[in-house]
Amino acid sequence: MTATAERAASALERYEAVIGIEIHCQLRTASKMFCSCSTQYDGAPPNTHTCPVCLGLPGALPVMNKAAVEHVIATGLAIEASVPEHTQWERKNYFYPDLPKGYQISQYAIPLAADGRLTVDTSAGPFTVLIRRAHLEEDTAKLAHGDAPSSSGYRTTLVDFNRSGAPLMEIVTEPCLRTAEQARRYAEELQLLLRAIGVSDADMERGQMRVEANVSLRPRGTEPFGTRVEVKNMNSFRAVERAIAYEIDRQAAAIDAGEPLSMETRGWDDGRQATYRMRSKETSEDYRYFPEPDLPPLRVDRAWIERIRDGVPELPAARRKRYVAAGITPYDASVIVADQGMTGAFEAISAAGAAVPAKEVANFVTGPHARLAKAAGLNPRGTAGPSDPREIAAILAAIADGTVGRPIGRDLLDRHLADGTPAADLLATVRSTISDDDDLLAHVEAVIRANPKAVADFRAGKPVTGFFVGQVMRATGGAADAARVTALVRARLEAEG
Amino acid sequence: MAEDLTTLLAHQMAARLRAGEVTSRELAEAHLARAHATDRGLHAWLSLDDDRALAEADAADARLAAARAAGPAALDALHPLHGVPVALKDLVSVKGGQCTAGSRILEGYRAPYDAHITERLHEAGAVILGKTNMDEFAMGSSCEHSAFGPTANPWDLGRVPGGSSGGSAASVAAFQTPLSIGTDTGGSIRQPAALCGIVGMKPTYGRVSRYGIVAFASSLDQVGPFGRDVRDASALLHAVSGRDERDSTSAPIPVPEDLVRLPSSDDEAAAWLRGRRFGVPREYFVAGMDPGVEARIREAVAVLAASGASVEEVSLPHTDYGLATYYIVAPAEASANLARYDGVRFGHSVRGGEDYLADYLATRGSGFGAEVKRRIMLGTYALSAGYYDAFYLKALKVRTLIKRDFDVLFEAGFDALVAPTSPDVAFRFGDKMADPVRMYLSDACTLPVNMAGLPGISVPCGLSEGLPVGLQFIGPAWSEAALLRAARAYEGATAGADWRQVLPRDLALLEDPGIATPAERAAAPH
């Protein structure tokens, strides 16, 4: 725990934090929200993905991107929100150089999704975040501020309209969160959800998912909200948690010292690990929302919603539950579900080897397979490097049924991961497992004779069973069932005793 | 001396082009020459693009020649406007061309794309001569609010042509072009058509794509045609109508082919009136209207009755609320539509202020004229927190009532309503400039039609003290074919009327190269 987090925790003994989260996600669509420009502008030269519509030229008109609407509806269904039968577009009016029309086409009165929820696991147990609304709007252009005055004497700001008009979903929670951890977990879980249903890549570092938090404190046991501060520029989940903890600490210190807080927007400085004042929010801007006359109202019929519902895949929470039910630890289930690559590999291997215990697959997927996946990436079959889910399943099955011992099995898996050698070839190199007790007993007898000191230790009450089992396993080249060996060693030692 | 080609109607040009009696280049050259020679005193044009027009005319001639060689079917396949000159109000985007919307703030802007109707006109083979003057951002009823100086009325150069499409109307009335395109948000085609003695039509909202048209009020704006007769206007409407995927408010409703098949015979046209049912809304005969205008409208109604139509007085009870409602809805939409003129990307731009806000204020403060600023302020106010419900939301409700007034009558079986287009004939420069509300009242008889999204057409119906009067037909949504048939019928029934022989009174004056400009006339005390 950092010093700030500790102080925040102590502040929370006296104050209750009231936190609401707003998240903007860029939706994964081929074209922009209201024109046919491509959204694949990442890395492209400035102003190369533009047209009269997203430049806001005179006479240009918007045309709705249906796929973006479906993404928001899918999100709404995934967070158990209600989807209205009809909605409309509205103009949100304000002047800024990144907003070419002088208004943003957005949704105000009737969001595409309302009253949803998302349950997250926290260190204090499950917590349900209430989601007020999710709506669709268009993104703004990107400004690049010059540091120094140009030759003309002005400080210049350049505008790149590639991002202008990209579809953006805004998801707003109720002010129902109480800790920085809840906020981070909510953001993490929402990212998983958005990726699982395929509506957004939701990469925070690339600005595809932007988290803003409204934080205020009130003395424990009181109702009225304190002075609200908006925190922006949190570019990672860790930053979300730390920035909110910092704000809780900062606000508590101010209240304790009798200093007034002001309604303001603060930014998170990752280098200084502190928030800083960006601008005042004392006066709320009047956006003069009104229905967008260039777009007809949108009817959302039930059949359309049901078609979208049919396309919503298993959600992260349900998947975790299923994995735990299959015998995986809750921790491993979280680790696997949090990573799309691991999830894919787990599903592919499980599908290829129905008989392999889930726990066996989970250990492999989170262990050696994860290391190779990181180094070599995933193949179209869903597993790392040259490997194949069917071959992996075959080796895991051999380990699980005791056909090969665990150390040899691990070795075989490593060899398969390295060059993709088929399981049958690998297994053929291993001597068939010594399952005959007579053979095993011969090995046990030999190690007991060879280690009189250990036998003496056994008589003295020291735990030496593992030592003997290890010796037998080594003598058999791992080709023995460790459980059986353990039983035989125990029996033989009892006889000695 | 060669015949003056500028006196021809568009459908006469079409016939001669097909017969090989005239070329598109000859038509374009004749009209460009007349426009150049006569526009000092009229100022109907903001730009004439001779090179582009002649290139388009040559292309039209080439296609004509190819069609003629291919046979009669190929000739028939050409649009009636093929090779015919047309003018565009200077808010229609033409790739590479200026598009000022009558405003300083768009000076220097070149549209990088064609409007849908520009594409449609090119497909039809029409020849675009240039761009016409207008009230700034189509806000006005006199063309006096153009940042580039007013346009005069060819009937009396001391008077306005109406607006906002004043340049488009005046150019057609002055034989500088047979056809022009305007836009109508509250009467901006029909009122200048009436004041200039020509035909002008606002189609059903959604009939013509607004893509590439500089927006004033998005839920009211419609593109429409001007012509010197109903058939010409109808053919131009046919050319530019139809669904466009890029305008989500354009309707997927087929364009009636009847628009290019109106009867050429006046008697045949007039015979259509027999058994038709027209309503005459009593609220449109407003207090203070010009008695000459009222007399001409009553006479026109009598002509319809005499031709076998039944005519009944009807009521549109919410008409009185039209103006107030319009002046909330239209400025509200305009306040947002005009926010993009910020000097950041194109057009007029003042830079070097303390911050971006200072540059916005300087750019917009110097780039917009007084009327535009007035409407931006009206609209901003109407949408502001605390006022939205009392103004904007209430206006939307009243708008529904106004629309229902019309629905009730059309459901009761009226083919069309007949009313004055404008309560006045053309007024003198400056007469209404000091009092915006008086100016706004010029559109009292036209703007309810925009509020209801209906088609309306103004046709000449005589003169009052030597100045033209317009008769308005208003039809149900998507009834353009019938409405044009009705207008053509009235035209046929009055084909022999003496007033039809009267040419705009000051046409001859326009030939004088030293004539006073409209700006000079407007500035001079009268």
Boltz contact constraints between the chains, C-beta under 6 A:
constraints:
  - contact:
      token1: [A, 52]
      token2: [B, 113]
      max_distance: 6.0
  - contact:
      token1: [A, 56]
      token2: [B, 340]
      max_distance: 6.0
  - contact:
      token1: [A, 58]
      token2: [B, 214]
      max_distance: 6.0
  - contact:
      token1: [A, 59]
      token2: [B, 93]
      max_distance: 6.0
  - contact:
      token1: [A, 59]
      token2: [B, 212]
      max_distance: 6.0
  - contact:
      token1: [A, 59]
      token2: [B, 213]
      max_distance: 6.0
  - contact:
      token1: [A, 59]
      token2: [B, 214]
      max_distance: 6.0
  - contact:
      token1: [A, 61]
      token2: [B, 211]
      max_distance: 6.0
  - contact:
      token1: [A, 61]
      token2: [B, 247]
      max_distance: 6.0
  - contact:
      token1: [A, 63]
      token2: [B, 248]
      max_distance: 6.0
  - contact:
      token1: [A, 91]
      token2: [B, 336]
      max_distance: 6.0
  - contact:
      token1: [A, 93]
      token2: [B, 336]
      max_distance: 6.0
  - contact:
      token1: [A, 95]
      token2: [B, 360]
      max_distance: 6.0
  - contact:
      token1: [A, 97]
      token2: [B, 344]
      max_distance: 6.0
  - contact:
      token1: [A, 97]
      token2: [B, 356]
      max_distance: 6.0
  - contact:
      token1: [A, 101]
      token2: [B, 340]
      max_distance: 6.0
  - contact:
      token1: [A, 102]
      token2: [B, 339]
      max_distance: 6.0
  - contact:
      token1: [A, 102]
      token2: [B, 340]
      max_distance: 6.0
  - contact:
      token1: [A, 103]
      token2: [B, 336]
      max_distance: 6.0
  - contact:
      token1: [A, 103]
      token2: [B, 339]
      max_distance: 6.0
  - contact:
      token1: [A, 286]
      token2: [B, 384]
      max_distance: 6.0
  - contact:
      token1: [A, 286]
      token2: [B, 385]
      max_distance: 6.0
  - contact:
      token1: [A, 288]
      token2: [B, 383]
      max_distance: 6.0
  - contact:
      token1: [A, 290]
      token2: [B, 383]
      max_distance: 6.0
  - contact:
      token1: [A, 293]
      token2: [B, 218]
      max_distance: 6.0
  - contact:
      token1: [A, 293]
      token2: [B, 219]
      max_distance: 6.0
  - contact:
      token1: [A, 293]
      token2: [B, 333]
      max_distance: 6.0
  - contact:
      token1: [A, 294]
      token2: [B, 218]
      max_distance: 6.0
  - contact:
      token1: [A, 295]
      token2: [B, 248]
      max_distance: 6.0
  - contact:
      token1: [A, 296]
      token2: [B, 248]
      max_distance: 6.0
